[in-house]
Amino acid sequence: MNTKNISGFLLINKPEGITSYEVVKKIKKITGIKEVGHSGVLDPFASGLLIIGVNREATKKLNEFLKMDKEYVAVFRLGKESDTYDREGVIKENLVTKIPTLEEIKKCLATFEGEIEQIPPPYSNKRIKGQRARDLIRKGLAVILKPQKIKIYQIEILDYKFPELKIKVSCSSGTYIRSLAHDFGLKIKTGAYVEKLTRTKIGEYQLKEAIDLSLLNKDNWQDLLKKT
């Protein structure tokens, strides 16, 4: 099969437990095409929408998706902290003397809406002099990341029963939901980290349009390709 002139985007629902690069590797194998890339990393513990560019014409345009607004559904676990700001890190129990009410949670989350400065998680792919912050930490080196301006358009509470808080976040590119959880935990005085994270939207592309990675195969990938 000649795939040289086939180019486009695949909307993939990435499962938990694998890296975004592993998704790319699997799609390379399925399509037989070497030039495959993704539109922005999802952490291994996270799931949800991943836009995959297939062949040169598509991979050249992937940066356009990086700049688009995003939407996430996240579950924060209160009463604990994590050095990675998510469930995969070293977890520390916090003594919570007062459980926050729903109204207190709402007021606290509202302070994060709008244009704010956010410090990326230390365990992140942010580069410091060419090296990823997470790699420097694993070498035992100190990491200081600068705050960056982001915009959080809306935070909607979907469910709250201490210690779990489920929210939907609409935000600009560059927003770290892990940092939002950590900063919220400090402000509400319980500590918090991300227990579960799903990316539900990139620009106008929605998770409901995506195919589960496990269902993608050699017979259907071309039919699912969105043309460049």
N, C-alpha and C positions, 0 to 999 in steps of 0.2 A: 504493500500500500504506500503510495506516494503522499506524504504529509507535509511536503516542503511548502506548499502554498496555503495550508490550513492554519488559520490564526484566529484567536479570540480569547474569551474569558470564561472560566468555569466558576460558578458559585458553589462553594463547598461548605458543608456543615462539618467543621472539624470536631472530632470526638475528644474527650478528656484523655490525658495520659500520653499524648504524643506531641512532638514539636512541629512547628509550622514547616520546618525543613524536611521532616519525615513525610509530610503530606506532599510536598513538592517531589520528593524522590519517588513516591508511589505513583504520582501522576506521570512522571517521566517514563516509568516502566509500563504503565497502561497505554500511553499514547505512542510510545516509541520516539518521542521528541525530546531533544536535549535541552532546548531553550525554554525553560519553564521557571516561573518565579511567582512570588506572592506579594500581596498589596500591603502587608503590615503584619508583624509578628503577633501571634496569640501565645501566651505562656502555655507550657505543657499542661498545667492543671485546668486551663480554661477551655471552653468549647465555643462553637458558634461560627459566624460567617467569616470565611476566608475567601478572598477573590484571587484566583489563580490565572496568571497570564500564560498562554500557550503560544509559542513561537515568537520570533523577533518583533513583529509589528505590535503584538500585545504586550510583551515584556517592556518595550520602550515606553509604554503609557502607564505603567503601574504606579509611577510617582503621583499621578493625578488622583488616585484613590487615597494615597497617604495623606493628602491635604484635606480630604473630605471630613465632614462631621461624622461622629459615631454615636451609636446607642448601645447601651449594655444593660443587662439584668444581672444584679449581683446580690449575693447573700453575705452580709457582714456577721461575724461572730464577735459579740461583745464580751467583755470580762477577761479577755486574753490578748496577748500581743505576740507578734511573730517578727523575727529579724528580717524576713523577706517580705513582710506585710501580707503574706498569704498562708494557706494551710500547709505548704511544703517546707516552711522554715522551722527554726527552733522556737517552740511555743512556750510562752511564760504565762502562768496564771496571775491574774490581778485580783486583789481583794476589793470587791465592790460592796461598799457600805450602803449604797442607795441605788436601787434599780430605776433607771430613767423612765419617766412616763412617755406615752406616745406624743403628748404635746411638747414635752422637752426635746424629744427626738426630732420632731418637725421643725422646731425653732432652731435647733443646732444645724440641721441639714440646710436650712434656708440661708445660713451665713456663707455657705460654699457656692451658692448660685451667683451667676454673673461673671465678670472678668476678675480672675484671682491669680495670685502667684503660687505656684506649686513646685515643691522640690521632688524630683523623680525618686523612686525607691533606690536605695544603694545597690541592691541586687537587680540591676537592669542592664539593658543593652546600650545605655548612654555611653558615649566614648569620651575618655579623658586621655588626651595626647595619643590618640589612635588605638587605645585599648579599652575594651568594655569594662564598665564599672564592676560588674559581677565577677569578672576574671581577676581584677586587681584585688578585690576583697578576699577571694579564695587563695590568693598568694600571701595573704596576711597584711596587705597594704591598706593604709587609711584612704578613704574616699570622701571627697567633699564635692557635692553636686550643687550647681547654682539653681536658684529658683527660675522657673520659666512661666511666662504669661499664658494662661489657658482661659477657656470660657466654658462654664457649665450652664447650659440653657435651662435645664429643669431636672429636679430630682423628685421622683414620685415614690412614695412609700406604697409597696404592694402588700406587705405583711410585716407585723412586728409581734413577736412573742419572745421576750428575753430568754436566752441570750442571742436569738437570731433576728436579724433585720433584713428584709428583702426589699430592694429598691430597683427602680429603673432610672438610668442616667442618660440624658441627652447632652452631648458635650462636643467641644472642638477637637480637632486633631491634636495629638500631643498630650492628652489628658491620661493620667495614670489612675485607674480605679483603685489600685493597691494603695497609692499615696492618699487618695481620698478617704479610704477606710482608716488608715493609720492616723491621719490628721483629725478625722471625726472622732476617733477613739480617744485621742488626747483631749479634745475640746469637751467631750461629754463626760470625761473623767472615769471611763471604764476600761479604756483600751479597746482595740478592735483590729481584726484582720479580715481578709477576703477568704471566705470558705468556699464559695462557688462563683464562677464568672462566665457569662455567656454574651458574646457580641451578637446583637440582633439586627444591626443596621450599619451600613457604610454608605454615606450619601443617601441616594434613593434606593439602593439595593438592600433587600430585606432577607433575613434568615429563612423566611417561609418559602422563598424562591430557590433556596439552595438544595442540593442533593447530599444525602449522607455519604461520607467518603466510602463506606463499606458497600454502597450500592453502585458506585462508579465502576465501569468495566470497559473492555475493549470494544464491545458492541454498541454502547450508548453514549460514549463521551462526545462524539462529534455532533450528535443530535442536541446535546445540552450546551454546546458551545455558543456563547454570545459573541457575535462578530465584532471586530474592531471597527 
